[in-house]
Amino acid sequence: MLDENLPTFFFRPSSDNRLKSFLYFTHHGSEPTPEYLFQKVDPALPQSWNKYASALGDPVAQDVIFGEVLIEPEFQQPTLSAAEIRVQNGVAQPPVPLIPDSFTIQLYNPDQQVTVRGEKSAWTGKESWEFEMPQQSFRKPSTSKLDRQRSDEVITSLAPKTVFKWKRDGKFSKDMTCYMTGTSVNGKKSKDPDITVAMFKHGREHAITIYEPNLQRVEVEDRKGLEVVFLLGAEVIREIYLSPSRDSFNISGVSPSRRKNSRSLPGTSSSPTPASHVMSGAMGNVPPAKRTSPVTQQPTPPPGPSDQAVIDAETRRLQAMVEQEGREREKRDRAEQRRIKRMLEEEERERQRREAEVAKETERLRREYGVEGQDFGPAPSLPPRPTAGPSSRPDAGRPPAQSPRPHAGQSSFEAPPRPSSAEPRTHGGALSRLLHLASPQPQSQPQKNGRRRGNSSEGPNMLKKKSTLF
């Protein structure tokens, strides 16, 4: 239920008669009470064969009918495949009924007919059913005899009409919504924005909800007739279009098998029964006709020689047809295999062509720009620093000493060493002491790694260099 405050009708089948269903009405959360009676024609009546008939009446006085529907389908010969023809052994199949595109709802007091036309959207695939209700259904009070002699059909045909449409909520959904789509005057329609007026909920206990807030925008005088059209039209659409069954048209001798992917309903009746009566006759209490039981039927005589020859000829023809279909199928399969093989070969050639173009372009770029600088390998090592010579460094060949790691809070650089105040004494005679006193005293230079140069073994060399300066 959409909202318990909205008027809602529930379809509940009768416990004593499967052909009847009561429509229980609730509004503003009230207790559901029977409001209408939906009944279908008795399938045992001979005048009800090969047609669909249903009516909406009063739940207490069941003879009072508010509206009814009578659908007589068209019949056509079914088209069978080769396998089904072999199963049937060449026997002709009876015609099958086709679901019509439209049906008519007959209303009483005032008498008027409402045609419901079905259509299917080519873009979305959803189905819809459109109908029109006259805005003026009752004649105005008049003292003229001419006005009294006019029929109600003339009044409704001249009055402007309001257009309604039932639309399925989805392509595979059985729920529907009814919209007021516009108006129609003398067959010319004017499109208006869709206004929701009713909703149909499919389920175990399907229901119809009237969207009461939008009813004040509906310009229809016969509100009772509009309600009957909503209820009866939605139920007929559900039984014929949304949930079709092989028993919908009450076909005599229905075959249990059913063809798939077909809107036609199979049957075994030889010909449709002509409609020589009105709907009220189909709903009347006519005594059922006697049917012959299959057990008491006379046995079929065996076929004669001529019949056997005809059967053999038909069997040979069907066998030849099956063989021809097999050969054609094999031919189509071989052609499809060749087509797929050619397609794969073309794809392989196209791939090789693209690879050749890529290789050609790569070679052209290599010749034009070369390959230098293309290899981003490890960085080259720096060349060693140039030195003045082995004699310029007194500590050549000695491994460099590592400077001690500074402590925390100490500067990262190291102060240069203080120069020595005096050279170490040399051991020798008096001449050596005189030369030592006469020559200027060189100051020791700090080494690169923080050590003082030694002069114990390099003293003579330094003296030679100093002597050249004088």
Secondary structure, DSSP 8 states (H G I E B T S, - for coil): ---TTS-EEEEEE-SS-TTEEEEEEE-TT---EEEEEEEE--TTSGGGTTSEEEEEE-SSSTT-EEEEEEE--EEE-----HHHHHHHTT-----EEE--SEEEEEETTTTEEEEEEEEE-TTT--EEEEEEEES--S------HHHHHS-HHHHHHHS-EEEEEEEESSTT---EEEEEEEEEETTEEEEEEEEEEEEEE-STT-EEEE-GGGGGG---S-HHHHHHHHHHHHHHHIIIIIS--TTTTT-TT--S---SS-SB-----SS-----S-HHHHTS---------TTSS-------HHHHHHHHHHHHHHHHHHHHHHHHHHHHHHHHHHHHHHHHHHHHHHHHHHHHHHHHHHHHHHHHH-STT----S---------S-TTT-TTTTS---------TTS-SS-------SS-------HHHHHHHHHS------B-TTS-B---SSSHHHHHHHHHHH-
